């Protein structure tokens, strides 16, 4: 690990001032960044510890019904209690993502800033445009089993690893940011960038900008009765997704009045399937409609190597998530959400 400057901030203003210097990185739970530093994948010259910054660790309901989640709220706080009852889709995604120990340390803001788990990105001896711009991408033509099937480019085929962010994308969350130029807000579905020819730029954050909160719109709670998160992975317990889906429905008089679908493990960002959502509007909540919507959601998918299987896998994950959502959200989330060894109710 390279030598670096360490600064502990006590306010947002202090954090922004310290984090504005070139290459500086913010440190909260450290569950991802510290590993990257140990492996010499990330070498920030300065770390700004924001773990003690006041005002970033609360969940609050606003007068308009929106819910604001501070960037330092631990993932474990989203998995149980009143919040989980109101937003079970987020709870199920969080429970799918990590062990209890990691959920206690990992923060909401840190989850949004997770880096890809592409093996070539983590191997400092491999060519990776995301790690070293212009170096090339050894994943192209290499081991591509876990790589992207949507939105990838000739410069990068990596996927985004977060489970929580897929659920946030399905619920149209807003990312609140503070920085040297002041505060701004970005819908989470616009927050992440596809690789294009600049895969090193993963989000719309500029140097020194800090995620201070994530806000769920008032309408997000309306999906509580019919929302599920399904995750297909190589092993049941706490592996990263080969494909996942957050599905949320509103049902009235036996018809789907509104649908929200986001996929994970398939692209460099959580992938909102808006065309599939439109295809479900007014349809009966049955397998024929779910299968058609899944086909629409993956219509533009293409292999980035030897991973064509992920396209069909993702289709099936979408169908299963919609089927489970239509059946109704369970009163409590299972220990291993959406396990294929469970029954249809989870």
C-alpha positions in Angstrom: 0.0 0.0 0.0 1.4 3.4 -0.9 1.9 6.2 1.6 -1.0 8.6 1.7 -2.3 11.6 3.6 -5.1 10.9 6.1 -7.7 13.6 7.0 -10.6 13.2 9.4 -13.5 15.6 8.6 -16.2 16.6 11.1 -18.5 18.5 8.7 -19.6 18.3 5.1 -17.7 21.5 4.3 -14.5 20.2 5.8 -14.9 16.9 3.8 -15.4 18.8 0.5 -12.5 21.1 1.1 -10.2 18.2 1.8 -11.6 16.0 -0.9 -11.2 18.6 -3.6 -7.4 18.0 -4.1 -6.5 15.8 -7.1 -6.9 12.1 -6.5 -8.4 12.4 -3.0 -10.9 9.8 -2.0 -13.6 9.7 0.7 -13.6 6.9 3.2 -16.7 5.7 5.1 -17.1 2.0 6.0 -14.2 1.1 3.8 -15.5 -2.3 2.8 -14.6 -1.8 -0.8 -12.0 1.0 -0.9 -9.6 -0.5 1.6 -9.5 -3.8 -0.3 -8.7 -1.9 -3.5 -5.9 -0.1 -1.8 -4.5 -3.3 -0.4 -4.4 -4.8 -3.9 -2.8 -1.6 -5.3 -5.8 -1.2 -7.6 -6.6 2.2 -6.1 -3.8 4.5 -4.9 -5.4 7.7 -3.6 -2.8 10.2 -2.4 -5.2 11.4 0.3 -8.0 9.7 2.2 -10.8 11.9 3.8 -12.5 10.0 6.6 -16.2 11.1 6.6 -17.3 8.5 9.2 -17.8 11.2 11.9 -19.4 13.8 9.7 -22.5 15.1 11.4 -26.0 14.9 9.8 -25.3 12.1 7.4 -26.5 9.1 9.5 -30.2 9.6 9.7 -33.4 8.4 7.9 -36.1 11.0 7.8 -39.6 11.3 6.3 -40.3 14.6 4.7 -43.6 16.5 4.8 -44.3 15.5 1.2 -43.9 11.8 2.0 -40.4 11.4 0.5 -37.9 9.5 2.6 -34.3 10.8 2.9 -31.6 8.3 3.7 -28.3 9.8 4.9 -25.1 8.6 3.1 -23.7 7.2 6.3 -26.7 5.1 7.2 -25.5 1.5 7.5 -27.0 -1.1 5.2 -28.2 -3.1 8.2 -30.6 -0.2 9.1 -32.4 -0.7 5.8 -33.0 -4.4 6.3 -35.3 -4.5 9.3 -37.8 -2.5 11.2 -40.2 0.2 10.0 -38.0 1.1 7.0 -38.0 -2.4 5.7 -41.8 -2.7 6.2 -42.3 0.4 4.1 -39.7 -0.4 1.5 -39.4 -4.3 1.4 -37.7 -4.2 -2.0 -34.7 -2.4 -0.5 -34.6 -4.7 2.5 -34.6 -7.8 0.3 -31.8 -6.4 -1.9 -29.7 -5.5 1.1 -30.2 -8.9 2.6 -29.1 -10.4 -0.7 -25.9 -8.4 -0.8 -23.6 -9.2 2.1 -23.2 -10.9 5.5 -24.5 -9.2 8.7 -21.0 -8.1 9.6 -20.6 -6.3 6.3 -24.1 -4.8 6.4 -23.2 -3.3 9.8 -20.1 -1.6 8.3 -21.2 -0.7 4.7 -22.9 2.6 4.1 -25.5 3.7 1.6 -23.2 6.3 0.0 -20.4 3.7 -0.1 -22.7 1.2 -1.8 -23.4 3.7 -4.5 -19.7 4.2 -5.1 -18.8 0.5 -5.3 -16.3 -0.4 -8.0 -16.7 -3.4 -10.3 -15.7 -6.9 -9.3 -14.3 -7.7 -12.7 -11.3 -9.9 -12.1 -9.2 -8.0 -14.6 -9.9 -4.7 -12.8 -8.7 -6.3 -9.6 -5.6 -7.8 -11.2 -3.0 -5.0 -11.4 -1.0 -7.1 -14.0 -4.0 -7.1 -16.4 -4.8 -4.4 -18.9 -7.9 -2.5 -17.7 -9.1 0.8 -19.2 -11.2 1.4 -16.1 -8.1 1.2 -13.9 -5.6 2.7 -16.3 -7.2 4.6 -19.2 -5.8 3.6 -22.6 -4.3 0.4 -21.3 -6.8 -1.9 -23.1 -9.3 -4.4 -21.8 -8.1 -8.0 -21.2 -11.6 -9.0 -20.3 -12.5 -8.7 -24.0 -11.4 -12.0 -25.4 -10.7 -13.3 -21.9 -12.9 -14.8 -19.2 -16.2 -13.1 -19.8 -18.7 -15.3 -18.0 -19.7 -12.6 -15.5 -19.3 -9.7 -17.8 -21.9 -7.3 -19.2 -24.6 -8.1 -21.8 -26.1 -4.6 -21.9 -24.5 -1.2 -22.5 -20.9 -2.4 -22.8 -18.3 -1.1 -25.3 -15.1 -2.2 -27.0 -13.3 -0.4 -24.1 -15.0 -2.1 -21.1 -17.4 -5.0 -20.4 -17.5 -4.8 -16.6 -20.7 -4.8 -14.5 -21.8 -2.8 -11.5 -21.8 -5.0 -8.4 -24.4 -3.4 -6.0 -27.7 -5.0 -5.0 -29.0 -2.0 -3.1 -28.6 0.3 -6.1 -30.7 -2.0 -8.3 -33.6 -1.6 -5.8 -33.0 2.1 -5.6 -33.1 2.4 -9.4 -36.4 0.5 -9.5 -37.8 3.0 -7.0 -36.5 6.1 -8.9 -34.3 7.3 -6.1 -32.6 10.7 -6.2 -28.9 11.1 -5.3 -28.2 14.3 -3.3 -24.7 15.7 -3.8 -22.7 18.5 -2.2 -19.5 19.8 -3.6 -17.2 22.8 -4.3 -19.9 24.3 -6.6 -22.8 23.7 -4.2 -25.6 21.2 -3.9 -27.2 19.4 -6.7 -29.5 16.3 -7.3 -29.3 13.6 -9.9 -31.8 10.7 -10.5 -30.0 7.5 -9.8 -30.8 6.3 -13.2 -28.7 9.2 -14.6 -26.1 9.1 -11.9 -24.0 6.2 -13.5 -22.3 6.4 -16.8 -22.0 3.6 -19.4 -18.4 2.9 -20.4 -18.3 4.2 -23.9 -14.8 5.3 -24.6 -14.2 6.7 -21.1 -14.8 3.7 -18.8 -12.7 5.3 -16.0 -15.6 7.7 -15.5 -18.2 5.6 -13.7 -20.5 8.3 -12.4 -21.4 12.0 -12.7 -19.5 12.9 -9.5 -16.7 15.5 -10.0 -13.6 15.6 -7.8 -14.5 16.8 -4.3 -18.2 16.1 -4.7 -19.7 14.0 -1.9 -22.9 12.0 -1.8 -24.8 13.3 1.3 -28.1 11.4 0.9 -30.4 9.3 -1.2 -34.0 10.3 -1.4 -37.0 8.0 -2.2 -39.9 9.8 -3.8 -43.3 9.7 -2.0 -44.7 7.3 -4.6 -42.1 4.6 -3.9 -44.0 3.4 -0.8 -46.9 2.5 -3.0 -45.1 -0.6 -4.3 -44.7 -2.1 -0.8 -47.4 -4.7 -1.3 -46.0 -6.1 -4.5 -42.2 -5.9 -4.8 -39.4 -8.5 -4.9 -35.7 -8.7 -5.5 -34.4 -11.9 -7.2 -30.7 -12.6 -7.6 -29.1 -15.4 -9.6 -25.5 -16.2 -8.4 -23.0 -19.0 -8.4 -23.5 -19.7 -4.8 -26.5 -18.9 -2.6 -24.8 -17.0 0.2 -23.5 -13.5 -0.6 -22.0 -13.9 -4.1 -22.2 -11.1 -6.6 -25.0 -11.3 -9.1 -24.8 -13.0 -12.5 -28.2 -11.4 -13.0 -30.7 -9.8 -10.7 -34.0 -8.0 -10.9 -35.9 -5.6 -8.7 -39.5 -5.8 -9.7 -42.3 -3.6 -8.2 -46.0 -3.6 -9.2 -49.2 -1.7 -8.5 -52.3 -3.8 -9.0 -55.9 -2.5 -9.2 -58.9 -4.6 -10.2 -56.8 -7.5 -11.3 -54.6 -5.4 -13.7 -51.1 -3.9 -13.5 -51.5 -0.2 -13.3 -47.8 0.5 -12.8 -44.6 -1.5 -13.1 -41.0 -0.8 -12.2 -38.2 -3.1 -13.3 -34.4 -2.7 -12.8 -31.7 -5.3 -13.6 -28.4 -5.9 -11.9 -25.3 -7.8 -12.9 -25.9 -7.1 -16.6 -24.3 -3.7 -17.2 -21.9 -1.1 -15.8 -24.9 0.5 -14.0 -28.3 -0.7 -12.6 -30.3 -1.1 -15.7 -33.9 0.3 -15.7 -36.1 -1.5 -18.1 -38.6 1.2 -19.0 -39.8 -0.4 -22.2 -40.6 -3.6 -20.3 -42.5 -1.5 -17.7 -44.6 0.1 -20.4 -45.4 -3.3 -21.9 -46.9 -4.4 -18.6 -49.2 -1.4 -18.1 -52.8 -2.6 -18.2 -51.8 -6.2 -18.5 -53.0 -9.1 -16.3 -50.4 -10.2 -13.8 -49.7 -13.6 -15.4 -46.8 -15.4 -16.9 -47.6 -14.6 -20.5 -47.3 -10.9 -19.8 -44.2 -11.4 -17.6 -42.4 -13.4 -20.3 -43.2 -10.8 -22.9 -41.9 -8.1 -20.7 -38.7 -10.0 -20.0 -38.1 -10.4 -23.7 -38.5 -6.6 -24.1 -36.1 -5.9 -21.2 -33.4 -8.0 -22.8 -34.1 -7.1 -26.4 -30.9 -5.2 -26.8 -28.7 -7.6 -24.9 -25.7 -9.2 -26.7 -22.8 -11.3 -25.4 -19.5 -9.6 -24.6 -17.7 -12.9 -24.8 -18.6 -16.4 -23.7 -21.6 -15.2 -21.7 -24.6 -15.6 -24.0 -26.2 -17.7 -21.2 -26.6 -14.6 -19.2 -29.2 -13.3 -21.6 -31.6 -16.2 -21.0 -30.7 -16.2 -17.3 -31.7 -12.6 -17.0 -35.0 -13.2 -18.8 -35.8 -15.9 -16.4 -34.8 -13.8 -13.4 -37.1 -11.0 -14.6 -40.0 -13.4 -15.0 -39.4 -14.9 -11.5 -39.2 -11.4 -9.9 -42.4 -10.3 -11.5 -44.2 -13.5 -10.6 -43.1 -13.2 -7.0 -44.0 -9.5 -6.9 -47.5 -10.2 -8.3 -48.0 -12.9 -5.6 -47.4 -10.3 -2.9 -44.6 -9.2 -0.7 -44.0 -11.6 2.3 -44.5 -10.2 5.8 -40.8 -10.9 6.6 -37.9 -11.4 4.2 -36.3 -14.9 4.1 -32.7 -15.4 5.4 -31.6 -16.1 1.9 -33.9 -14.0 -0.4 -35.2 -15.5 -3.6 -33.3 -18.8 -3.0 -34.2 -21.2 -5.8 -34.6 -23.8 -3.0 -37.5 -21.8 -1.6 -41.1 -22.0 -2.7 -42.7 -19.4 -4.9 -43.4 -17.1 -2.0 -39.7 -16.9 -1.2 
